[in-house]
Amino acid sequence: MAAEDRLRTYRGRRAFERTREPSGEGRDPAAAREAGDRDGGRPRFVVQIHDARRMHFDFRLQVDDVLKSWSVPRGPSADPGDKRLAVPTEDHPPAYEDFEGVIPKGEYGGGTVIVWDRGTYEPLSHDRQGRPVDFAESLARGHATFRLHGAKLRGEYALTRFRGRDGEDAWLLVRKGAARRAGHGSPDPRRARSVTTGRTLAQVAADGGTR
């Protein structure tokens, strides 16, 4: 499926004349290749804190030409003992990795967003014979493992799909490894700072999202 088709839901929910969120149109292929060379060919990830109707973290992995996205209410944890609910949301354009600001009240997702962490990741999914599995295929099957190389999140993680009580698909985001006795793996979203600007949610809101 073309990226244009995968972004149909994303674009249909937003009025870009009223929000500073990227539309995902007109991506420069040369810039995309340059970014890929800079990252050693590894795909990107980003974690944004979103102070909307309910505070949550948005966890996004670049898969082909879109950011596959999940809403993680309690945020990703560095403690393997923590299992974090991750609710799938619509695909986002790659340019959303850089979005930090205020989505106007009344618009879809209205509230303040900061870029809490970002970097690259390594797909690690294998079949039972130990052969690598395409990352998009592993997500479609409902279980994907990967290693994050971020400023804050580093190490191996897994996303696993399950059927929720309401019959809808949900996922668990878990740090791989031995659990810690005293887990301090999740950030306080009100005190957390942007990895790109050093600002808190309150500071971005006070600035009106500009910098």
C-alpha positions in Angstrom: 0.0 0.0 0.0 1.3 3.4 -1.0 2.2 5.9 1.8 -0.5 8.3 0.4 -3.1 5.6 1.1 -1.7 4.8 4.5 -1.9 8.5 5.5 -5.5 8.9 4.4 -6.9 8.5 8.0 -4.2 10.9 9.4 -5.0 13.6 6.9 -8.8 13.1 7.1 -8.7 13.9 10.8 -6.8 17.2 10.6 -7.3 20.7 9.2 -3.8 21.7 8.2 -4.8 25.4 7.9 -5.4 25.3 11.7 -2.7 23.0 13.0 1.0 23.1 12.5 1.2 19.3 12.2 2.9 18.2 9.0 0.6 17.0 6.2 3.2 14.5 4.9 2.9 15.8 1.3 5.8 16.8 -0.9 8.5 14.8 0.9 11.9 15.4 -0.7 13.4 12.0 -1.8 16.9 13.4 -1.7 16.5 14.6 1.9 15.1 11.2 2.8 18.1 9.4 1.3 20.5 11.8 3.0 18.8 11.0 6.4 19.0 7.3 5.7 22.7 7.6 4.9 23.3 9.6 8.1 21.5 6.9 10.2 23.5 4.1 8.6 20.3 2.8 6.9 18.5 2.2 10.2 14.9 3.2 10.5 13.8 6.0 12.9 11.7 6.0 16.0 10.3 8.9 18.1 8.4 9.1 21.5 6.3 12.2 22.0 4.5 13.2 25.1 1.0 14.5 24.3 -1.0 16.4 26.9 -4.4 16.1 25.2 -7.7 15.1 26.8 -5.7 12.4 28.6 -2.0 12.6 29.1 -0.2 9.9 27.1 3.0 9.0 25.2 3.0 8.4 21.5 5.4 5.7 20.4 6.2 5.7 16.7 8.4 3.4 14.6 9.3 4.1 11.0 8.1 1.3 8.8 8.7 1.9 5.1 7.4 5.4 4.4 5.2 6.0 7.5 5.5 6.1 11.3 3.5 3.2 12.7 2.0 4.6 15.9 0.8 3.5 19.3 -0.6 5.5 22.2 1.1 4.4 25.5 -0.9 5.8 28.4 1.9 5.2 31.0 4.8 5.6 28.7 7.5 3.2 27.7 9.6 1.8 30.5 13.2 1.0 30.8 12.3 -1.7 33.4 11.6 -5.2 32.0 9.2 -5.8 34.8 6.8 -3.2 33.4 4.3 -4.2 30.7 2.9 -1.1 29.0 -0.4 -1.1 27.2 0.0 0.3 23.7 -3.1 1.2 21.7 -2.6 1.4 17.9 -3.4 4.7 16.2 -3.3 5.9 12.6 0.0 5.9 10.6 1.8 9.3 10.7 4.2 10.9 8.1 7.9 10.6 8.8 8.1 14.4 9.3 6.0 14.0 12.4 9.2 13.0 14.2 10.1 16.7 14.4 6.7 18.0 15.5 6.7 19.8 18.9 4.1 22.4 19.7 0.5 23.1 20.5 -2.4 21.6 18.6 -5.3 24.1 18.9 -8.2 23.3 21.2 -11.1 21.9 19.2 -8.8 20.2 16.7 -8.2 16.4 16.6 -5.7 15.7 19.4 -5.8 19.2 20.7 -3.1 19.8 23.3 0.6 20.2 23.8 3.3 17.9 22.3 7.0 17.5 23.1 9.6 15.2 21.5 10.7 13.2 24.5 13.0 10.9 22.8 14.1 9.8 19.3 16.8 8.0 17.4 17.1 4.8 15.3 16.1 1.2 15.9 17.3 -2.2 14.7 14.6 -4.8 13.7 15.4 -8.1 15.5 12.4 -10.3 14.6 13.2 -13.9 13.5 11.2 -17.0 12.7 11.5 -20.3 14.6 14.4 -21.3 12.5 16.3 -18.1 13.5 15.9 -16.5 10.1 15.2 -12.7 9.9 11.6 -11.7 9.3 10.6 -8.5 7.5 9.7 -6.0 10.2 6.3 -5.0 8.6 5.5 -8.7 8.4 6.4 -9.3 12.0 4.0 -6.5 13.1 1.3 -8.0 10.9 1.8 -11.4 12.6 1.5 -9.6 16.0 4.9 -9.8 17.5 8.0 -7.7 16.8 11.3 -7.2 18.6 13.7 -4.4 18.0 16.6 -2.6 19.6 16.3 1.2 20.3 19.2 3.6 19.9 17.8 6.8 21.4 19.0 9.5 23.7 17.0 8.1 26.6 15.6 4.7 25.5 18.2 2.1 24.7 18.1 -1.6 24.5 15.8 -4.4 23.2 12.0 -4.1 23.3 9.1 -6.1 22.0 5.6 -5.2 20.8 3.0 -8.0 21.2 -0.6 -7.9 20.0 -3.5 -9.3 22.1 -7.3 -9.1 22.1 -8.6 -6.7 24.7 -11.7 -7.1 26.8 -13.7 -5.0 24.4 -12.7 -7.2 21.5 -10.4 -4.6 20.0 -6.7 -5.3 19.2 -4.2 -3.8 21.6 -0.5 -4.3 22.2 2.0 -4.6 25.0 5.3 -2.7 24.9 7.9 -4.4 27.0 11.6 -3.9 27.6 13.4 -7.3 27.2 15.7 -8.6 29.9 15.6 -9.5 33.6 13.1 -7.5 35.7 14.4 -5.1 38.3 13.3 -5.2 41.9 12.7 -1.5 42.2 11.5 -0.2 38.9 12.0 3.4 38.0 11.6 3.0 34.3 9.0 5.6 33.3 9.4 9.3 33.2 7.1 11.8 34.9 5.5 13.5 31.9 5.0 16.8 33.7 8.7 17.1 34.5 10.1 15.4 31.4 12.0 17.6 28.9 12.1 17.6 25.1 15.2 15.9 23.7 15.3 18.6 20.9 14.6 21.8 22.8 15.0 21.0 26.5 11.5 22.4 27.2 8.8 20.9 29.4 5.1 20.6 28.3 4.3 23.7 30.4 7.0 25.7 28.7 5.9 24.7 25.2 2.3 25.6 26.1 3.4 29.0 27.5 5.4 29.7 24.3 2.4 28.8 22.2 4.5 26.0 20.6 7.0 28.4 19.0 10.7 28.4 19.4 
